[in-house]
């Protein structure tokens, strides 16, 4: 028997999967493919909630990178002709401030072992072999479960071994395209709205903008339907989470921060009952105070 250092993770992933399946299966049917698919969605939610502390750490690291930009520019200017010394000074600056330039990859890298464990569990379902806490009965049940006539273990490259090869190719291709588009959109959202143009990490982010979607598009043809659903769901979570952070806590000096400040000003104007002036409209002069009539005595009123 081969040693697997991630066997404990397979146990954890399969246990969460089984708990959600018991809960959802009671409503939709234990043998329903949708029960298993929604269980995978539940697995994503649990994992992403667990990764929130890493996401917060990622945001803080990105803030530090923003603050360090002036110093990084100084180093780039001072050692413009010496790439090796420039790299050494940059690494010393990162170490001194506790900043990780690869922080944006932390949540993605943290999910990699979980991704692998889920892949193994679904591969076991395809082969009829139980992994983790799955029983043989549950594996057989999941093996026969389908959505749109496609088993959850169906793979684009091996569609011929499924009961409906054409439906398997169509569904997996749709999921691969959606997975690729959501990956691209998430990266582009970060670059366009929450990154200043002079950010030294902009070039690396630009590379990631195209590398990650291309990677998923190429490797996705070997992913089972269940894994594609997992990755699509986690991409949608990332998009929503990132949208919230960019809207409510954007990085200073970015288009998102300018929009955030404009919303704050508009909100303050509405609260004060004021109306913002147009660019060409001059500010009105303050009105002169109205003179109040003076009280007259009885003799003065008689004369009047």
C-alpha positions as a LaTeX table, in Angstrom:
\begin{tabular}{lrrr}
\hline
Residue & $x$ (\AA) & $y$ (\AA) & $z$ (\AA) \\
\hline
Unk1 & 0.00 & 0.00 & 0.00 \\
Unk2 & 1.45 & 3.39 & $-1.06$ \\
Unk3 & 1.93 & 6.08 & 1.59 \\
Unk4 & $-0.27$ & 9.12 & 0.99 \\
Unk5 & 0.58 & 12.19 & 3.13 \\
Unk6 & $-2.78$ & 13.76 & 2.17 \\
Unk7 & $-4.92$ & 10.81 & 3.24 \\
Unk8 & $-6.10$ & 12.77 & 6.30 \\
Unk9 & $-7.30$ & 15.51 & 3.95 \\
Unk10 & $-9.21$ & 12.95 & 1.88 \\
Unk11 & $-10.92$ & 11.85 & 5.11 \\
Unk12 & $-11.83$ & 15.48 & 5.95 \\
Unk13 & $-13.10$ & 16.29 & 2.43 \\
Unk14 & $-15.12$ & 13.09 & 2.15 \\
Unk15 & $-16.57$ & 13.57 & 5.66 \\
Unk16 & $-17.84$ & 17.09 & 4.83 \\
Unk17 & $-19.17$ & 15.77 & 1.54 \\
Unk18 & $-21.06$ & 12.96 & 3.27 \\
Unk19 & $-22.57$ & 15.30 & 5.89 \\
Unk20 & $-23.91$ & 17.66 & 3.24 \\
Unk21 & $-25.14$ & 14.71 & 1.17 \\
Unk22 & $-27.07$ & 13.30 & 4.14 \\
Unk23 & $-28.68$ & 16.70 & 4.68 \\
Unk24 & $-29.46$ & 17.54 & 1.04 \\
Unk25 & $-30.22$ & 13.95 & 0.04 \\
Unk26 & $-33.04$ & 13.86 & 2.58 \\
Unk27 & $-34.77$ & 16.53 & 0.49 \\
Unk28 & $-33.74$ & 15.73 & $-3.10$ \\
Unk29 & $-33.11$ & 11.99 & $-2.81$ \\
Unk30 & $-29.94$ & 10.18 & $-1.78$ \\
Unk31 & $-29.36$ & 8.83 & $-5.30$ \\
Unk32 & $-29.85$ & 12.21 & $-7.02$ \\
Unk33 & $-26.86$ & 13.66 & $-8.82$ \\
Unk34 & $-27.94$ & 17.12 & $-7.66$ \\
Unk35 & $-27.58$ & 15.99 & $-4.05$ \\
Unk36 & $-23.92$ & 15.22 & $-4.70$ \\
Unk37 & $-23.33$ & 18.40 & $-6.74$ \\
Unk38 & $-24.89$ & 20.62 & $-4.06$ \\
Unk39 & $-22.83$ & 18.78 & $-1.47$ \\
Unk40 & $-19.72$ & 19.83 & $-3.37$ \\
Unk41 & $-21.01$ & 23.43 & $-3.33$ \\
Unk42 & $-21.46$ & 23.11 & 0.45 \\
Unk43 & $-17.89$ & 21.82 & 0.68 \\
Unk44 & $-16.68$ & 24.97 & $-1.12$ \\
Unk45 & $-18.56$ & 27.23 & 1.30 \\
Unk46 & $-17.02$ & 25.49 & 4.33 \\
Unk47 & $-13.51$ & 25.69 & 2.86 \\
Unk48 & $-13.79$ & 29.33 & 1.83 \\
Unk49 & $-15.08$ & 30.34 & 5.27 \\
Unk50 & $-12.08$ & 28.53 & 6.78 \\
Unk51 & $-9.78$ & 30.46 & 4.41 \\
Unk52 & $-11.09$ & 33.91 & 5.42 \\
Unk53 & $-8.15$ & 34.51 & 7.85 \\
Unk54 & $-5.75$ & 33.86 & 4.93 \\
Unk55 & $-7.76$ & 36.26 & 2.78 \\
Unk56 & $-7.48$ & 38.96 & 5.48 \\
Unk57 & $-3.73$ & 38.35 & 5.61 \\
Unk58 & $-3.62$ & 38.70 & 1.84 \\
Unk59 & $-5.39$ & 42.09 & 2.01 \\
Unk60 & $-2.97$ & 43.35 & 4.69 \\
Unk61 & 0.02 & 42.25 & 2.63 \\
Unk62 & $-1.35$ & 44.04 & $-0.42$ \\
Unk63 & $-1.77$ & 47.18 & 1.71 \\
Unk64 & 1.90 & 46.90 & 2.76 \\
Unk65 & 2.92 & 46.57 & $-0.88$ \\
Unk66 & 1.05 & 49.80 & $-1.61$ \\
Unk67 & 2.82 & 51.63 & 1.24 \\
Unk68 & 6.23 & 50.30 & 0.13 \\
Unk69 & 5.90 & 51.55 & $-3.44$ \\
Unk70 & 7.98 & 54.73 & $-2.94$ \\
Unk71 & 10.84 & 52.75 & $-1.35$ \\
Unk72 & 10.65 & 50.12 & $-4.08$ \\
Unk73 & 10.92 & 52.82 & $-6.74$ \\
Unk74 & 13.97 & 54.24 & $-4.97$ \\
Unk75 & 15.64 & 50.82 & $-5.04$ \\
Unk76 & 14.77 & 50.33 & $-8.72$ \\
Unk77 & 16.22 & 53.76 & $-9.56$ \\
Unk78 & 19.32 & 53.41 & $-7.38$ \\
Unk79 & 20.25 & 49.95 & $-8.72$ \\
Unk80 & 18.82 & 50.29 & $-12.21$ \\
Unk81 & 21.89 & 48.68 & $-13.81$ \\
Unk82 & 22.33 & 45.90 & $-11.24$ \\
Unk83 & 19.44 & 43.41 & $-11.29$ \\
Unk84 & 21.04 & 41.13 & $-8.70$ \\
Unk85 & 21.58 & 43.92 & $-6.15$ \\
Unk86 & 18.11 & 45.24 & $-6.91$ \\
Unk87 & 16.58 & 41.84 & $-6.10$ \\
Unk88 & 18.61 & 41.56 & $-2.89$ \\
Unk89 & 17.47 & 44.98 & $-1.68$ \\
Unk90 & 13.86 & 44.17 & $-2.56$ \\
Unk91 & 13.97 & 40.91 & $-0.62$ \\
Unk92 & 15.55 & 42.70 & 2.35 \\
Unk93 & 12.75 & 45.27 & 2.25 \\
Unk94 & 10.09 & 42.52 & 2.14 \\
Unk95 & 11.73 & 40.75 & 5.08 \\
Unk96 & 12.07 & 43.94 & 7.11 \\
Unk97 & 8.41 & 44.87 & 6.70 \\
Unk98 & 7.01 & 41.31 & 6.79 \\
Unk99 & 5.52 & 41.66 & 3.32 \\
Unk100 & 4.92 & 38.72 & 0.98 \\
Unk101 & 4.90 & 39.73 & $-2.72$ \\
Unk102 & 3.12 & 36.46 & $-3.57$ \\
Unk103 & 0.33 & 37.02 & $-1.05$ \\
Unk104 & $-2.32$ & 37.14 & $-3.77$ \\
Unk105 & $-1.60$ & 33.46 & $-4.44$ \\
Unk106 & $-1.97$ & 32.30 & $-0.82$ \\
Unk107 & $-5.69$ & 31.37 & $-0.93$ \\
Unk108 & $-5.17$ & 29.63 & $-4.27$ \\
Unk109 & $-2.17$ & 27.64 & $-3.02$ \\
Unk110 & $-3.96$ & 26.76 & 0.22 \\
Unk111 & $-6.76$ & 25.19 & $-1.81$ \\
Unk112 & $-4.43$ & 23.07 & $-3.94$ \\
Unk113 & $-4.20$ & 20.13 & $-1.46$ \\
Unk114 & $-7.99$ & 20.24 & $-0.92$ \\
Unk115 & $-8.45$ & 20.30 & $-4.67$ \\
Unk116 & $-6.24$ & 17.23 & $-5.00$ \\
Unk117 & $-8.07$ & 15.40 & $-2.20$ \\
Unk118 & $-11.44$ & 16.06 & $-3.86$ \\
Unk119 & $-10.02$ & 14.89 & $-7.18$ \\
Unk120 & $-8.94$ & 11.63 & $-5.54$ \\
Unk121 & $-12.35$ & 11.11 & $-3.91$ \\
Unk122 & $-14.15$ & 11.67 & $-7.23$ \\
Unk123 & $-11.63$ & 9.49 & $-9.05$ \\
Unk124 & $-12.44$ & 6.77 & $-6.52$ \\
Unk125 & $-16.14$ & 7.17 & $-7.33$ \\
Unk126 & $-15.34$ & 6.74 & $-11.03$ \\
Unk127 & $-13.39$ & 3.54 & $-10.32$ \\
Unk128 & $-15.81$ & 2.29 & $-7.64$ \\
Unk129 & $-13.17$ & 2.57 & $-4.91$ \\
Unk130 & $-14.09$ & 4.33 & $-1.62$ \\
Unk131 & $-11.70$ & 6.98 & $-0.32$ \\
Unk132 & $-11.81$ & 8.72 & 3.02 \\
Unk133 & $-14.98$ & 7.92 & 4.98 \\
Unk134 & $-17.08$ & 7.00 & 1.94 \\
Unk135 & $-18.58$ & 3.52 & 2.12 \\
Unk136 & $-18.84$ & 1.18 & $-0.84$ \\
Unk137 & $-22.60$ & 1.73 & $-0.90$ \\
Unk138 & $-22.16$ & 5.51 & $-1.10$ \\
Unk139 & $-19.52$ & 5.17 & $-3.81$ \\
Unk140 & $-21.83$ & 2.96 & $-5.90$ \\
Unk141 & $-24.68$ & 5.40 & $-5.34$ \\
Unk142 & $-22.53$ & 8.40 & $-6.40$ \\
Unk143 & $-21.18$ & 6.41 & $-9.36$ \\
Unk144 & $-24.69$ & 6.00 & $-10.77$ \\
Unk145 & $-25.85$ & 9.56 & $-9.94$ \\
Unk146 & $-26.10$ & 11.97 & $-12.90$ \\
Unk147 & $-26.99$ & 15.58 & $-13.76$ \\
Unk148 & $-28.33$ & 16.22 & $-17.27$ \\
Unk149 & $-27.50$ & 12.58 & $-17.98$ \\
Unk150 & $-23.81$ & 13.09 & $-17.07$ \\
Unk151 & $-22.16$ & 11.29 & $-14.10$ \\
Unk152 & $-20.28$ & 13.49 & $-11.62$ \\
Unk153 & $-17.09$ & 11.57 & $-12.39$ \\
Unk154 & $-17.39$ & 12.34 & $-16.13$ \\
Unk155 & $-14.26$ & 13.79 & $-17.77$ \\
Unk156 & $-14.04$ & 15.51 & $-21.17$ \\
Unk157 & $-11.02$ & 13.48 & $-22.30$ \\
Unk158 & $-12.57$ & 10.18 & $-21.20$ \\
Unk159 & $-16.19$ & 10.86 & $-22.10$ \\
Unk160 & $-16.38$ & 7.58 & $-24.02$ \\
Unk161 & $-16.42$ & 5.56 & $-20.78$ \\
Unk162 & $-19.58$ & 7.36 & $-19.57$ \\
Unk163 & $-23.15$ & 6.29 & $-20.44$ \\
Unk164 & $-23.69$ & 9.47 & $-22.53$ \\
Unk165 & $-20.39$ & 10.65 & $-24.12$ \\
Unk166 & $-21.92$ & 13.57 & $-26.08$ \\
Unk167 & $-23.70$ & 15.05 & $-23.06$ \\
Unk168 & $-20.53$ & 14.59 & $-20.99$ \\
Unk169 & $-18.41$ & 16.50 & $-23.51$ \\
Unk170 & $-20.97$ & 19.32 & $-23.78$ \\
Unk171 & $-21.42$ & 19.75 & $-20.01$ \\
Unk172 & $-17.71$ & 19.53 & $-19.18$ \\
Unk173 & $-16.88$ & 21.99 & $-21.99$ \\
Unk174 & $-19.45$ & 24.50 & $-20.67$ \\
Unk175 & $-18.05$ & 24.15 & $-17.15$ \\
Unk176 & $-14.46$ & 24.57 & $-18.41$ \\
Unk177 & $-15.41$ & 27.77 & $-20.28$ \\
Unk178 & $-17.24$ & 29.17 & $-17.24$ \\
Unk179 & $-14.34$ & 28.24 & $-14.96$ \\
Unk180 & $-11.87$ & 29.99 & $-17.30$ \\
Unk181 & $-14.02$ & 33.13 & $-17.68$ \\
Unk182 & $-14.59$ & 33.52 & $-13.94$ \\
Unk183 & $-10.86$ & 33.10 & $-13.28$ \\
Unk184 & $-10.06$ & 35.80 & $-15.86$ \\
Unk185 & $-12.79$ & 38.14 & $-14.58$ \\
Unk186 & $-11.59$ & 37.84 & $-10.97$ \\
Unk187 & $-8.00$ & 38.69 & $-11.91$ \\
Unk188 & $-9.07$ & 41.54 & $-14.21$ \\
Unk189 & $-11.36$ & 42.99 & $-11.53$ \\
Unk190 & $-8.35$ & 43.22 & $-9.22$ \\
Unk191 & $-6.06$ & 44.80 & $-11.82$ \\
Unk192 & $-8.47$ & 47.35 & $-13.29$ \\
Unk193 & $-10.17$ & 48.59 & $-10.13$ \\
Unk194 & $-7.88$ & 47.95 & $-7.16$ \\
Unk195 & $-4.35$ & 48.42 & $-8.43$ \\
Unk196 & $-2.57$ & 51.69 & $-9.19$ \\
Unk197 & $-0.84$ & 51.98 & $-12.53$ \\
Unk198 & 2.58 & 52.54 & $-10.97$ \\
Unk199 & 2.32 & 49.43 & $-8.79$ \\
Unk200 & 5.54 & 47.38 & $-9.30$ \\
Unk201 & 3.48 & 44.19 & $-9.03$ \\
Unk202 & 1.28 & 45.21 & $-11.97$ \\
Unk203 & 3.39 & 43.27 & $-14.47$ \\
Unk204 & 3.20 & 40.07 & $-12.42$ \\
Unk205 & $-0.55$ & 40.49 & $-12.03$ \\
Unk206 & $-0.85$ & 41.02 & $-15.78$ \\
Unk207 & 0.96 & 37.73 & $-16.38$ \\
Unk208 & $-1.33$ & 35.96 & $-13.91$ \\
Unk209 & $-4.32$ & 37.49 & $-15.69$ \\
Unk210 & $-3.63$ & 35.27 & $-18.69$ \\
Unk211 & $-1.61$ & 32.39 & $-17.21$ \\
Unk212 & $-4.20$ & 31.15 & $-14.70$ \\
Unk213 & $-7.17$ & 31.08 & $-17.11$ \\
Unk214 & $-4.98$ & 29.38 & $-19.73$ \\
Unk215 & $-3.82$ & 26.82 & $-17.16$ \\
Unk216 & $-7.40$ & 25.96 & $-16.16$ \\
Unk217 & $-8.56$ & 25.83 & $-19.78$ \\
Unk218 & $-5.80$ & 23.34 & $-20.69$ \\
Unk219 & $-5.97$ & 21.17 & $-17.57$ \\
Unk220 & $-9.77$ & 21.36 & $-17.24$ \\
Unk221 & $-10.25$ & 18.70 & $-19.91$ \\
Unk222 & $-8.89$ & 16.17 & $-17.38$ \\
Unk223 & $-11.09$ & 17.29 & $-14.47$ \\
Unk224 & $-14.24$ & 15.37 & $-13.47$ \\
Unk225 & $-17.56$ & 17.23 & $-13.47$ \\
Unk226 & $-17.50$ & 17.38 & $-9.66$ \\
Unk227 & $-14.08$ & 19.06 & $-9.61$ \\
Unk228 & $-15.17$ & 21.55 & $-12.31$ \\
Unk229 & $-18.22$ & 22.42 & $-10.21$ \\
Unk230 & $-15.97$ & 22.86 & $-7.17$ \\
Unk231 & $-13.62$ & 25.24 & $-8.99$ \\
Unk232 & $-16.42$ & 27.22 & $-10.65$ \\
Unk233 & $-18.12$ & 27.68 & $-7.28$ \\
Unk234 & $-14.92$ & 28.83 & $-5.57$ \\
Unk235 & $-14.32$ & 31.30 & $-8.44$ \\
Unk236 & $-17.80$ & 32.76 & $-7.96$ \\
Unk237 & $-17.13$ & 33.07 & $-4.21$ \\
Unk238 & $-13.81$ & 34.83 & $-4.96$ \\
Unk239 & $-15.52$ & 37.26 & $-7.32$ \\
Unk240 & $-18.17$ & 38.19 & $-4.74$ \\
Unk241 & $-15.68$ & 38.43 & $-1.88$ \\
Unk242 & $-13.28$ & 40.55 & $-3.93$ \\
Unk243 & $-16.10$ & 42.80 & $-5.18$ \\
Unk244 & $-17.13$ & 43.49 & $-1.56$ \\
Unk245 & $-13.57$ & 44.33 & $-0.47$ \\
Unk246 & $-12.84$ & 46.51 & $-3.51$ \\
Unk247 & $-16.09$ & 48.43 & $-3.03$ \\
Unk248 & $-15.88$ & 48.91 & 0.74 \\
Unk249 & $-12.15$ & 48.85 & 1.50 \\
Unk250 & $-10.23$ & 49.73 & $-1.68$ \\
Unk251 & $-6.52$ & 50.39 & $-1.89$ \\
Unk252 & $-5.58$ & 54.12 & $-1.80$ \\
Unk253 & $-4.53$ & 55.60 & $-5.13$ \\
Unk254 & $-6.68$ & 53.26 & $-7.23$ \\
Unk255 & $-9.80$ & 53.85 & $-9.38$ \\
Unk256 & $-11.83$ & 51.91 & $-6.81$ \\
Unk257 & $-10.63$ & 54.25 & $-4.05$ \\
Unk258 & $-11.63$ & 57.34 & $-6.08$ \\
Unk259 & $-15.09$ & 55.84 & $-6.63$ \\
Unk260 & $-15.30$ & 55.00 & $-2.91$ \\
Unk261 & $-14.47$ & 58.60 & $-1.92$ \\
Unk262 & $-17.01$ & 59.94 & $-4.44$ \\
Unk263 & $-19.72$ & 57.72 & $-2.91$ \\
Unk264 & $-18.81$ & 58.93 & 0.57 \\
Unk265 & $-19.04$ & 62.58 & $-0.51$ \\
Unk266 & $-22.37$ & 62.00 & $-2.21$ \\
Unk267 & $-23.71$ & 60.24 & 0.88 \\
Unk268 & $-22.64$ & 63.12 & 3.11 \\
Unk269 & $-24.33$ & 65.62 & 0.78 \\
Unk270 & $-27.57$ & 63.64 & 0.89 \\
Unk271 & $-27.46$ & 63.53 & 4.68 \\
Unk272 & $-26.90$ & 67.28 & 4.92 \\
Unk273 & $-29.62$ & 67.97 & 2.35 \\
Unk274 & $-27.14$ & 69.66 & 0.03 \\
Unk275 & $-27.03$ & 69.41 & $-3.75$ \\
Unk276 & $-23.63$ & 69.06 & $-5.47$ \\
Unk277 & $-22.79$ & 71.92 & $-7.84$ \\
Unk278 & $-21.90$ & 71.35 & $-11.45$ \\
Unk279 & $-18.40$ & 72.24 & $-12.65$ \\
Unk280 & $-19.46$ & 75.52 & $-14.35$ \\
Unk281 & $-22.02$ & 76.59 & $-11.78$ \\
Unk282 & $-20.69$ & 79.36 & $-9.48$ \\
Unk283 & $-21.35$ & 79.14 & $-5.80$ \\
Unk284 & $-24.27$ & 81.36 & $-4.79$ \\
Unk285 & $-23.53$ & 84.31 & $-2.48$ \\
Unk286 & $-24.95$ & 83.95 & 1.02 \\
Unk287 & $-28.32$ & 85.69 & 1.44 \\
Unk288 & $-28.40$ & 88.90 & 3.51 \\
Unk289 & $-29.94$ & 88.42 & 6.95 \\
Unk290 & $-33.56$ & 89.55 & 7.17 \\
Unk291 & $-34.09$ & 92.62 & 9.37 \\
Unk292 & $-36.59$ & 91.94 & 12.14 \\
Unk293 & $-39.20$ & 94.67 & 12.94 \\
Unk294 & $-38.54$ & 96.58 & 16.14 \\
Unk295 & $-41.12$ & 96.74 & 18.90 \\
Unk296 & $-42.83$ & 100.18 & 19.14 \\
Unk297 & $-44.16$ & 101.90 & 22.26 \\
Unk298 & $-47.84$ & 102.90 & 22.62 \\
Unk299 & $-47.07$ & 106.62 & 21.96 \\
Unk300 & $-45.13$ & 105.73 & 18.78 \\
Unk301 & $-47.98$ & 103.56 & 17.50 \\
Unk302 & $-50.47$ & 106.46 & 18.09 \\
Unk303 & $-48.25$ & 108.84 & 16.07 \\
Unk304 & $-48.12$ & 106.27 & 13.28 \\
\hline
\end{tabular}
